[in-house]
Amino acid sequence: MRSLQCGLVFLFSLVVLSHWAYGQSNRSNDLLSIYDSILGISNLGLVNGVAHTRAFISRKTHPYYNSNAWEEGQVELVTGIFPNVRLKYDTFQEVLVLGITRVDGRLHAIQLQPHDVLGFSLGTAEFCRLKGQRIGNGFFQVLYPGDQIKFLSRRRKKDEIPTGSPTVEYVADHEYYFYREDQLYSFKNKSSLFELIPERRDDIKAFIKNQKLKIKAQERYISDVQQLIAFMDEL
């Protein structure tokens, strides 16, 4: 019983320390060193989050982007940039999850507060958060980072119960968007592109025809849409 009480006191102290450290605008290196010695990872006194759990447990599928395994990446928070960290992006709950290895070797999954995250990368995939957008938590994968037009995807999964299955399965349900002049445009079909630059409609149609592009809001046609956006970004 005494060991359990000590453990609870330690956990409470850790939570208080982390929230206090996060709220200070002028944190000292000494404070960060103390916090690092508890968690065993550098500068995580800057991170604010809660324990992460899956919404549903599935036998065959998972809710994360790309892989169920931890991936090395980088996260940009309002407090700074943190490279070489272990991340997962839960596309069902649309939250970023950070993997922390404590000094005792145990791995903890921390769900970061969405409003603290400005952007992140998982492998070669880049994600940004658009402020003021009321679509999920505002996270979008950048499929084409144009100067005038950006091609974005809201990577998400929905839950389904297949016929005869005793468990929920996660199914991809991605959405695609264009971002131009601080406005977000939903990409449903070819006509969505003409709305971006209506005065260059004929040029866009000619480019699609000459390059034999398939312009559809589907994953297998992403490369064709990227090629078209690259052309439109120069108009």
Rosetta blueprint (number, residue, H / E / L):
1 M L
2 R H
3 S H
4 L H
5 Q H
6 C H
7 G H
8 L H
9 V H
10 F H
11 L H
12 F H
13 S H
14 L H
15 V H
16 V H
17 L H
18 S H
19 H H
20 W H
21 A H
22 Y H
23 G H
24 Q L
25 S L
26 N L
27 R L
28 S L
29 N H
30 D H
31 L H
32 L H
33 S H
34 I H
35 Y H
36 D H
37 S H
38 I H
39 L H
40 G L
41 I L
42 S L
43 N L
44 L H
45 G H
46 L H
47 V L
48 N L
49 G E
50 V E
51 A E
52 H L
53 T L
54 R L
55 A L
56 F L
57 I L
58 S L
59 R L
60 K L
61 T L
62 H L
63 P L
64 Y E
65 Y L
66 N L
67 S L
68 N L
69 A L
70 W L
71 E E
72 E E
73 G E
74 Q E
75 V E
76 E E
77 L E
78 V L
79 T L
80 G E
81 I E
82 F E
83 P E
84 N E
85 V E
86 R E
87 L E
88 K E
89 Y E
90 D E
91 T L
92 F L
93 Q L
94 E L
95 V E
96 L E
97 V E
98 L E
99 G E
100 I E
101 T E
102 R L
103 V L
104 D L
105 G L
106 R L
107 L E
108 H E
109 A E
110 I E
111 Q E
112 L E
113 Q L
114 P H
115 H H
116 D H
117 V E
118 L E
119 G E
120 F E
121 S E
122 L E
123 G L
124 T L
125 A E
126 E E
127 F E
128 C E
129 R E
130 L L
131 K L
132 G L
133 Q L
134 R L
135 I L
136 G L
137 N L
138 G L
139 F E
140 F E
141 Q E
142 V E
143 L E
144 Y E
145 P E
146 G L
147 D L
148 Q L
149 I L
150 K E
151 F E
152 L E
153 S E
154 R E
155 R L
156 R L
157 K E
158 K E
159 D E
160 E E
161 I L
162 P L
163 T L
164 G L
165 S L
166 P L
167 T L
168 V L
169 E E
170 Y E
171 V E
172 A E
173 D L
174 H L
175 E E
176 Y E
177 Y E
178 F E
179 Y E
180 R E
181 E L
182 D L
183 Q E
184 L E
185 Y E
186 S E
187 F L
188 K L
189 N L
190 K H
191 S H
192 S H
193 L H
194 F H
195 E L
196 L L
197 I L
198 P H
199 E H
200 R H
201 R H
202 D H
203 D H
204 I H
205 K H
206 A H
207 F H
208 I H
209 K H
210 N H
211 Q H
212 K L
213 L L
214 K L
215 I L
216 K L
217 A L
218 Q L
219 E H
220 R H
221 Y H
222 I H
223 S H
224 D H
225 V H
226 Q H
227 Q H
228 L H
229 I H
230 A H
231 F H
232 M H
233 D L
234 E L
235 L L
